[in-house]
Amino acid sequence: MQTNFTPEQLTDPAIERANEILRSCVHCGFCTATCPTYAVLGDELDSPRGRIYLIKDMLENDRPADEKTVKHLDRCLSCLACMTTCPSGVHYMHLIDHARVHVEKTYKRPMMDRLLRWTLARIIPYPSRFRLALLGAKIGKPFRHLIPDPRLKAMLAMAPKVIPPVSRNDDAQVFPAVGERKKRVALMTGCAQKALDTDINDATIRLLTRLGCDVVVAKGAGCCGALTHHMGKESMSHASAAKNITAWMTEVYGEGLDAVVINASGCGTTVKDYGHMFRNDPLAADAATIAGLAKDVSEVLMTLDLAAHCDTPKDMKVAYHAACSLQHGQQIKTYPKDLLKQAGFAVTEPRDSHLCCGSAGTYNLLQPEISQNLKERKINTLSEKTPDVVATGNIGCMMQLGGGMNVPVVHTVELLDWATGGPKPPKMFSDLT
């Protein structure tokens, strides 16, 4: 794609990067075939190629974002299926992230939009605040039909039936390996996950220590910054990321780390991009180090002898839902399925497994109609497989699908923990969503 940025514009590192990405696009349109919003809406401007044209025009002309551009950019899930499909290696993620920063700086949204985004950015990344908000949503849930705004309805609908108790495993501490130590890893305990489902971190700690890892929950680590990052709130997202970098580098400079383990794939995609996010910052070297250490939990488990710890194989069919942030964002496609098979589960995948379930961070709250359409598609394709349980690697997907499936939806590590001597996942005893 030909671009016409001025030499002065190209002195801005963000514009320089956008120019590189735009010039790599060859207009082929392969991305439209795998774009969920294009599949739902059928509008070229709701495809990656269409959004690229809108972004190019906005950035080249150095103009404030307008209503039309914002509407179509907001509809992007950032599922990154287009990056998997693209034959030219267009790094759409960096382009849409920069465009969202530009929107946030130059476009004044309607008051309700600003209020909703302000609220989400100041509640979800903070577990204590989020717990209080969930309690309020739980109380208000029976009255959601009285609320006219579909986004507020969606927020109430997402409130879980049961808010889990606080887990002390999320406090800064070290969980020693059982037996000989093979690795020393830091576990990112996250933010929303700590409020929505404490079973995931608990199972991860049990599993990793059982397989020979010292597991460190580092003091000062918290939200990865993804939620505010995808809203274009750059200063807020970078502040969250910087805290993590500092906390984990303290461990690196101390007893050392073999990996930073992340069990929420949406967070993993962002942490692995810290090197790019901080490339022009004094934290650049440390950010690059942490990005290099960041591993999805499945990547670490593949280096450990999981099969040796498995007891009687479970006679159970598992439908594996591939989270977009894992299969497209991190290009990890087989590890979770391989691990489940090692543990003795019968693993199946739904058709169109590349398509997003519609969760995408806060997308299901800000774009509820499109999200609901994608949710129904995903639930139908998973149900076709008649599984005993659905497994996935991202809390957002679990929350999105849990209320619609007639079987439990659990994290992959919960099943692996169970298969290696841990407790049966609580969600498999009752519907806790």
C-alpha positions as CSV (number, residue, x, y, z in Angstrom):
1,M,0.0,0.0,0.0
2,Q,1.4,3.4,-1.0
3,T,1.5,5.9,1.9
4,N,2.1,9.7,1.9
5,F,3.3,10.6,5.3
6,T,5.5,13.7,5.5
7,P,9.1,13.5,6.7
8,E,8.0,15.5,9.8
9,Q,5.2,13.0,10.6
10,L,7.6,10.1,10.3
11,T,9.8,11.6,13.1
12,D,7.0,10.3,15.4
13,P,7.9,6.7,16.2
14,A,4.3,5.7,16.4
15,I,3.6,7.1,12.9
16,E,6.8,5.5,11.6
17,R,5.6,2.1,12.8
18,A,2.1,2.7,11.3
19,N,3.7,3.6,8.0
20,E,5.7,0.3,8.0
21,I,2.5,-1.7,8.7
22,L,0.4,0.1,6.1
23,R,3.1,-0.3,3.4
24,S,3.2,-4.1,4.0
25,C,-0.6,-4.4,3.1
26,V,-1.2,-5.5,-0.5
27,H,-5.0,-5.1,-0.4
28,C,-5.5,-8.9,-1.0
29,G,-8.6,-9.1,1.2
30,F,-7.7,-12.5,2.6
31,C,-8.3,-11.0,6.1
32,T,-12.0,-10.5,5.3
33,A,-12.5,-14.3,5.1
34,T,-11.6,-14.8,8.8
35,C,-12.8,-11.5,10.3
36,P,-15.8,-12.2,12.7
37,T,-17.3,-8.7,12.4
38,Y,-17.2,-8.9,8.6
39,A,-18.9,-12.3,8.9
40,V,-21.7,-10.8,11.0
41,L,-22.1,-7.4,9.4
42,G,-21.0,-7.9,5.9
43,D,-19.6,-4.3,5.7
44,E,-16.1,-3.8,4.1
45,L,-15.4,-1.1,6.7
46,D,-16.0,-3.7,9.4
47,S,-13.2,-5.8,8.0
48,P,-9.4,-5.4,8.7
49,R,-8.9,-4.1,5.1
50,G,-11.6,-1.5,5.5
51,R,-10.3,-0.4,8.9
52,I,-6.8,-0.1,7.5
53,Y,-8.1,2.3,4.9
54,L,-9.9,4.4,7.5
55,I,-6.8,4.4,9.8
56,K,-4.5,5.4,6.9
57,D,-6.7,8.3,5.9
58,M,-7.0,9.5,9.5
59,L,-3.3,9.3,10.3
60,E,-2.0,10.6,6.9
61,N,-4.1,13.6,7.1
62,D,-3.3,14.1,10.8
63,R,-7.0,14.8,11.4
64,P,-9.1,14.1,14.5
65,A,-11.1,10.9,14.5
66,D,-14.6,11.3,13.2
67,E,-17.8,9.4,14.2
68,K,-17.7,7.1,11.2
69,T,-14.1,6.0,11.8
70,V,-14.7,5.5,15.5
71,K,-17.8,3.4,14.9
72,H,-15.9,0.9,12.7
73,L,-12.8,0.9,14.8
74,D,-14.8,0.3,18.0
75,R,-16.4,-2.7,16.3
76,C,-13.0,-4.4,15.9
77,L,-12.6,-7.3,18.4
78,S,-8.8,-7.3,18.2
79,C,-9.2,-11.0,17.9
80,L,-6.2,-10.9,15.4
81,A,-7.5,-13.7,13.2
82,C,-6.5,-11.4,10.3
83,M,-2.9,-11.6,11.4
84,T,-3.0,-15.4,11.2
85,T,-4.5,-15.2,7.8
86,C,-2.5,-12.4,6.3
87,P,0.1,-13.7,3.7
88,S,2.0,-10.4,3.9
89,G,2.6,-10.3,7.6
90,V,0.7,-7.1,8.3
91,H,1.0,-6.4,12.0
92,Y,-2.6,-5.3,12.4
93,M,-2.4,-5.3,16.2
94,H,0.1,-2.5,16.4
95,L,-1.8,-0.5,13.9
96,I,-5.2,-0.8,15.6
97,D,-3.6,-0.1,19.0
98,H,-2.1,3.1,17.7
99,A,-5.4,4.1,16.0
100,R,-7.2,3.7,19.3
101,V,-4.7,6.0,21.1
102,H,-5.3,8.6,18.3
103,V,-9.1,8.2,18.8
104,E,-8.8,8.6,22.6
105,K,-6.8,11.8,22.1
106,T,-8.8,13.5,19.4
107,Y,-12.4,12.3,19.5
108,K,-15.0,13.4,22.1
109,R,-17.4,10.5,22.6
110,P,-21.0,11.0,23.7
111,M,-21.4,11.4,27.4
112,M,-22.7,7.9,28.1
113,D,-19.8,6.3,26.1
114,R,-17.3,8.4,28.1
115,L,-19.0,7.4,31.4
116,L,-19.0,3.7,30.6
117,R,-15.4,3.6,29.5
118,W,-14.3,5.7,32.4
119,T,-16.1,3.3,34.8
120,L,-14.7,0.1,33.2
121,A,-11.2,1.5,33.2
122,R,-11.3,2.3,36.9
123,I,-13.1,-0.8,38.2
124,I,-12.1,-3.9,36.3
125,P,-8.3,-3.7,36.7
126,Y,-8.7,-3.4,40.4
127,P,-10.0,-6.6,42.0
128,S,-11.4,-5.1,45.2
129,R,-13.4,-2.5,43.3
130,F,-14.5,-5.1,40.8
131,R,-15.8,-7.3,43.5
132,L,-17.9,-4.5,44.9
133,A,-19.2,-3.7,41.4
134,L,-20.0,-7.4,40.8
135,L,-22.0,-7.4,44.1
136,G,-23.9,-4.4,42.9
137,A,-24.5,-6.0,39.5
138,K,-25.8,-9.1,41.2
139,I,-28.3,-7.2,43.2
140,G,-29.4,-5.3,40.1
141,K,-29.5,-8.3,37.7
142,P,-33.2,-9.2,38.2
143,F,-34.1,-5.6,37.1
144,R,-32.0,-5.4,34.0
145,H,-35.1,-5.6,31.7
146,L,-36.0,-2.1,33.0
147,I,-32.8,-0.5,31.7
148,P,-32.9,0.9,28.2
149,D,-29.2,0.9,27.4
150,P,-28.1,-2.5,26.0
151,R,-24.6,-2.0,27.3
152,L,-25.8,-1.6,30.9
153,K,-28.0,-4.6,30.4
154,A,-25.0,-6.6,29.3
155,M,-23.0,-5.5,32.3
156,L,-25.7,-6.7,34.6
157,A,-26.2,-9.9,32.7
158,M,-22.5,-10.8,33.0
159,A,-22.7,-10.8,36.8
160,P,-22.0,-14.3,38.1
161,K,-24.4,-16.1,40.4
162,V,-21.6,-16.7,42.9
163,I,-18.8,-14.2,43.6
164,P,-15.9,-16.4,44.8
165,P,-14.1,-15.7,48.2
166,V,-10.8,-13.9,48.1
167,S,-7.9,-16.4,47.6
168,R,-4.9,-15.9,49.8
169,N,-2.8,-17.5,47.0
170,D,-3.0,-14.1,45.3
171,D,-0.9,-12.5,48.0
172,A,2.8,-11.9,47.3
173,Q,4.7,-15.1,48.4
174,V,6.6,-18.0,47.1
175,F,5.1,-21.5,46.7
176,P,7.9,-24.1,46.8
177,A,8.3,-26.9,44.3
178,V,7.3,-30.4,45.4
179,G,10.5,-32.4,45.3
180,E,13.4,-31.4,43.1
181,R,13.1,-27.8,41.8
182,K,13.2,-27.7,38.0
183,K,12.2,-24.1,37.4
184,R,11.5,-20.9,39.2
185,V,8.7,-18.9,37.7
186,A,6.6,-15.9,38.5
187,L,2.8,-16.3,38.1
188,M,0.8,-13.4,36.9
189,T,-2.4,-13.5,39.0
190,G,-4.0,-10.7,37.0
191,C,-6.9,-8.5,38.0
192,A,-10.4,-9.5,36.7
193,Q,-9.6,-13.2,37.2
194,K,-8.9,-12.6,40.8
195,A,-12.4,-11.4,41.3
196,L,-14.3,-13.7,38.9
197,D,-12.7,-17.1,39.3
198,T,-10.1,-17.8,42.0
199,D,-10.0,-21.5,41.1
200,I,-7.8,-20.8,38.1
201,N,-4.8,-19.4,39.9
202,D,-5.2,-22.0,42.7
203,A,-5.1,-24.8,40.2
204,T,-2.1,-23.3,38.4
205,I,-0.1,-23.0,41.5
206,R,-0.9,-26.6,42.6
207,L,0.0,-27.9,39.1
208,L,3.2,-26.1,38.7
209,T,4.5,-26.9,42.1
210,R,3.6,-30.5,41.7
211,L,5.6,-30.6,38.5
212,G,8.7,-29.1,40.1
213,C,8.4,-25.3,39.9
214,D,8.9,-22.7,42.6
215,V,6.0,-20.3,41.9
216,V,6.5,-16.7,42.9
217,V,3.6,-14.2,43.2
218,A,5.7,-11.0,43.0
219,K,5.0,-8.0,45.2
220,G,3.6,-5.1,43.2
221,A,2.5,-7.1,40.1
222,G,-1.1,-6.7,39.0
223,C,-3.2,-5.8,36.0
224,C,-1.3,-6.3,32.7
225,G,-2.8,-3.1,31.2
226,A,-4.6,-4.9,28.3
227,L,-8.1,-3.5,29.2
228,T,-7.0,0.1,29.1
229,H,-4.6,-0.5,26.3
230,H,-7.4,-1.6,24.0
231,M,-9.4,1.5,25.0
232,G,-6.6,3.7,23.8
233,K,-5.8,4.9,27.3
234,E,-2.1,4.7,26.8
235,S,-0.9,6.4,30.0
236,M,-3.1,4.1,32.2
237,S,-2.1,0.9,30.4
238,H,1.6,1.8,30.5
239,A,1.4,2.6,34.2
240,S,0.0,-0.8,34.9
241,A,2.6,-2.5,32.7
242,A,5.5,-0.6,34.3
243,K,4.5,-1.9,37.7
244,N,4.6,-5.4,36.5
245,I,8.0,-4.9,34.8
246,T,9.5,-3.5,38.0
247,A,8.0,-6.2,40.1
248,W,9.2,-9.1,37.9
249,M,12.6,-7.6,37.3
250,T,13.1,-7.4,41.0
251,E,12.8,-11.2,41.0
252,V,15.0,-11.5,37.9
253,Y,17.8,-9.6,39.7
254,G,17.1,-11.6,42.9
255,E,17.0,-15.4,42.7
256,G,16.2,-15.3,39.0
257,L,13.2,-16.4,36.9
258,D,12.9,-19.0,34.2
259,A,9.6,-17.6,33.0
260,V,6.7,-15.3,33.8
261,V,3.7,-17.6,33.6
262,I,0.4,-16.2,32.4
263,N,-2.8,-18.2,32.5
264,A,-5.1,-15.6,31.0
265,S,-4.2,-15.6,27.3
266,G,-5.5,-12.0,26.7
267,C,-3.0,-10.8,29.3
268,G,-0.3,-13.0,27.7
269,T,-0.6,-11.3,24.3
270,T,-0.1,-7.9,25.9
271,V,2.8,-8.8,28.2
272,K,4.6,-10.4,25.3
273,D,4.3,-7.0,23.6
274,Y,5.8,-5.0,26.4
275,G,9.0,-4.7,24.4
276,H,7.2,-2.9,21.7
277,M,5.1,-0.8,24.0
278,F,8.2,0.5,25.9
279,R,10.6,0.6,22.9
280,N,11.2,4.3,23.3
281,D,11.0,4.4,27.1
282,P,13.8,4.2,29.8
283,L,12.2,0.8,30.7
284,A,12.9,-0.5,27.2
285,A,15.6,-3.1,28.2
286,D,13.7,-4.4,31.2
287,A,10.4,-4.5,29.2
288,A,12.1,-6.5,26.5
289,T,13.5,-8.9,29.1
290,I,10.0,-9.5,30.6
291,A,8.4,-9.9,27.2
292,G,11.0,-12.6,26.4
293,L,10.3,-14.4,29.7
294,A,6.5,-14.2,29.3
295,K,5.0,-17.6,28.6
296,D,1.5,-19.0,28.4
297,V,1.1,-21.7,31.1
298,S,0.7,-24.3,28.3
299,E,4.2,-23.3,27.0
300,V,5.8,-24.0,30.4
301,L,3.8,-27.2,31.0
302,M,5.1,-28.6,27.6
303,T,8.6,-28.5,29.1
304,L,7.7,-30.4,32.2
305,D,6.8,-34.1,32.5
306,L,3.1,-33.9,32.8
307,A,2.3,-37.4,31.7
308,A,4.4,-38.9,34.4
309,H,2.2,-37.3,37.0
310,C,-1.2,-38.4,35.5
311,D,-3.1,-41.0,37.4
312,T,-6.1,-43.0,35.9
313,P,-7.2,-41.4,32.6
314,K,-10.4,-39.5,32.7
315,D,-13.2,-41.0,30.6
316,M,-14.4,-37.6,29.4
317,K,-14.8,-35.7,26.1
318,V,-13.4,-32.2,26.3
319,A,-14.3,-29.6,23.7
320,Y,-11.4,-27.3,23.4
321,H,-12.2,-23.7,22.7
322,A,-9.2,-21.8,21.3
323,A,-9.1,-18.3,22.7
324,C,-8.2,-15.8,20.0
325,S,-5.5,-14.2,22.1
326,L,-3.8,-17.6,22.3
327,Q,-4.2,-19.0,18.8
328,H,-3.9,-15.7,16.9
329,G,-2.2,-13.3,19.4
330,Q,0.4,-15.7,20.6
331,Q,0.2,-18.3,17.8
332,I,-0.1,-21.2,20.3
333,K,-2.5,-23.7,18.7
334,T,-1.6,-27.2,19.7
335,Y,-0.1,-27.1,23.2
336,P,-3.3,-27.0,25.3
337,K,-4.8,-29.9,23.2
338,D,-1.6,-31.9,23.4
339,L,-1.5,-31.5,27.2
340,L,-5.1,-32.6,27.6
341,K,-4.5,-35.6,25.5
342,Q,-1.4,-36.4,27.6
343,A,-3.6,-36.3,30.6
344,G,-6.0,-38.9,29.1
345,F,-8.9,-36.7,27.9
346,A,-10.6,-37.2,24.6
347,V,-10.2,-33.8,22.9
348,T,-12.4,-32.4,20.1
349,E,-12.6,-29.0,18.5
350,P,-15.7,-27.1,17.1
351,R,-15.9,-26.1,13.4
352,D,-14.8,-22.6,12.7
353,S,-12.6,-22.7,15.7
354,H,-10.7,-19.7,14.4
355,L,-13.7,-17.4,15.0
356,C,-14.0,-15.3,18.2
357,C,-16.6,-16.1,20.9
358,G,-17.3,-12.4,21.2
359,S,-15.8,-11.8,24.6
360,A,-12.6,-9.8,23.7
361,G,-12.0,-8.0,27.0
362,T,-14.7,-5.5,27.4
363,Y,-16.1,-5.9,23.9
364,N,-19.1,-8.0,25.2
365,L,-20.0,-5.0,27.4
366,L,-19.4,-2.2,24.9
367,Q,-20.7,-4.0,21.7
368,P,-23.3,-6.4,23.2
369,E,-25.3,-7.0,20.0
370,I,-22.3,-8.2,17.9
371,S,-20.9,-10.1,20.9
372,Q,-24.2,-11.9,21.4
373,N,-24.3,-13.0,17.8
374,L,-20.7,-14.4,18.0
375,K,-21.5,-16.0,21.4
376,E,-24.5,-17.9,20.0
377,R,-22.4,-19.1,17.0
378,K,-19.7,-20.4,19.2
379,I,-22.1,-22.1,21.7
380,N,-23.8,-23.8,18.8
381,T,-20.6,-25.2,17.3
382,L,-19.3,-26.3,20.7
383,S,-22.6,-28.0,21.5
384,E,-22.5,-29.9,18.2
385,K,-19.6,-31.9,19.7
386,T,-21.7,-33.1,22.7
387,P,-18.8,-32.6,25.1
388,D,-18.8,-33.5,28.8
389,V,-16.9,-30.2,29.5
390,V,-15.5,-27.2,27.6
391,A,-11.9,-26.1,28.2
392,T,-10.3,-22.9,27.3
393,G,-7.3,-20.7,28.4
394,N,-8.9,-17.3,29.0
395,I,-11.2,-16.0,31.7
396,G,-13.0,-13.8,29.3
397,C,-14.0,-16.7,27.1
398,M,-15.0,-18.7,30.2
399,M,-17.4,-15.9,31.3
400,Q,-18.8,-15.4,27.8
401,L,-19.6,-19.1,27.2
402,G,-20.3,-20.2,30.8
403,G,-23.8,-18.9,30.9
404,G,-24.9,-20.4,27.6
405,M,-23.5,-23.9,27.6
406,N,-25.3,-26.8,29.2
407,V,-22.0,-28.3,30.3
408,P,-19.3,-26.8,32.6
409,V,-16.7,-24.4,31.1
410,V,-13.4,-24.6,32.8
411,H,-9.8,-23.5,32.4
412,T,-7.5,-26.0,30.8
413,V,-5.2,-25.9,33.9
414,E,-8.1,-27.0,36.1
415,L,-8.5,-30.2,34.1
416,L,-4.7,-30.8,34.1
417,D,-4.5,-30.2,37.9
418,W,-7.3,-32.7,38.4
419,A,-5.6,-35.3,36.1
420,T,-2.4,-35.0,38.1
421,G,-3.9,-35.5,41.6
422,G,-5.6,-32.2,42.3
423,P,-9.3,-31.7,43.1
424,K,-12.1,-32.0,40.6
425,P,-12.9,-28.5,39.2
426,P,-15.7,-27.1,41.4
427,K,-17.6,-25.9,38.3
428,M,-18.0,-29.6,37.3
429,F,-20.1,-30.2,40.4
430,S,-22.5,-27.3,39.9
431,D,-23.3,-24.3,37.7
432,L,-21.4,-21.4,39.3
433,T,-21.8,-19.0,36.4
